[in-house]
Amino acid sequence: MKPLNRREALVAIAGAGSAALLSPSESRSESTSPRTAMGIVTYAFGIHQKNNWSGRHQGLTPAMALLEESHRLGAAGIQVELGPKDVADIAALRLRAERYQMYIEASLTLPRAATDVDRFEDSVKVAKSAGATVARAVIMPGRRYEQFKSLDEFRLYEQRGLQALQWAEPVLARHTLRLAIENHKDQRIPEKLETIKRLSSEYVGICVDLGNSFTLLEEPLETARAFAPYAFTVHFKDQAVRENQTGFWFADVALGEGFLDLLALVKVLRQAKPAVHFNLEVITRDPLNVPILTDEYWATMPELPARQLARALRIIKARAFPKPFVEVSHLSPRRQMAFELRNIQQSLNYAREQLGLT
């Protein structure tokens, strides 16, 4: 893939650079943007966090820094991992979120063994102390087509994921915390629904990611319709695609720049779950390669009908992104942060102005 040259990349992020470098006093001010009904997932600010927010938010815990930045941009809440650094100030985090009238969702790691349940319960208690009523988790590592070499290996990890949920469910029920399992480029629709139905618990549902399942050749509206009745929360995003020699490039882009029918997706999810949170998860990074034309890709999906591949190829050809993607890793840290902030700001504006999420 040919990356954008330096001039093209700078044009793509023009206007964002100065906004990405606010003073500490500005970063803790009242919201400077109109409010939206959309929250922000911690991964959307991954570059800023890696670069310590350019020196902003000194003295704040990671979750508090994300809350402050999201509040400044007019977001409705955050979905965040609550680590050891956050625990000491968890009460302050909750109070500040309540003052801003923002929600907090947690991101949890499931028990890895029966002996790990106590650790999981401690993390659930921290989430509840922060005011969370919903948490997100995944049941398998990595991407299905990269992580696993055979269907048998995939099924083994799938069973381990189900076992982890079975260990977790009594803890969730005891503390009345709902856990949303993400469609994380792992299970296809029937497999994910089978897992949820096996649990048959009011405390286990789905974190509906609007883009991930396309890498498993599932159409986004098809995914939303299937998962909407079980939706506890949503990873809201737009995706762009371009063909390559082994399959296609798959990129997170600002809302409105990709091929997803965002209005239709909002309608499907709102009809099923009117109060579900939409959390922005545009991850500013290099595009991912999805090698659907290689034998390795099909190792865990040997019985998938050819019509699924044909449909995906039609979508990729018809809705291809019109220009080369920015390779973020080729930019300076300052420009990476500027590009990340531009993606978030543009997405929140689009949510307010085009999707009615106010």
Buried (B, 14 or more C-beta within 10 A) or exposed (E): EEBBEEEEBBEBBEEBBEBBBBEBEEBBEEBEBEBBBBBBBBBBBBBBBEBEBBEBBEEBBBBBBBBBBBBBBBBBBBBBBBEEEBBEBBEEBBEBBEEBEBBBBBBBEBBBEEEBBEEBBEBBBBBBBBBBBBBBBBBBEEBBBBBBEEBEEBEEBBEBBBBBBBBBBEBBEEEEBBBBBBBBBBBBBEBBBEBBEEBEBEBBBBBBBBBBBBBBBBBBBEBBBBBBEBBBBBBBBBBBBBEBEEBBBBBBBBBBBBBBBBEEBBBBBBEBBEEBBBBBBBBBBBBBBBBBBBEEBBBBBEEBEEEBBEBBBEBBEEBBBEEBBBBBEBBEEEBBBBBBBBBBBBBBBBBBEEBEBE
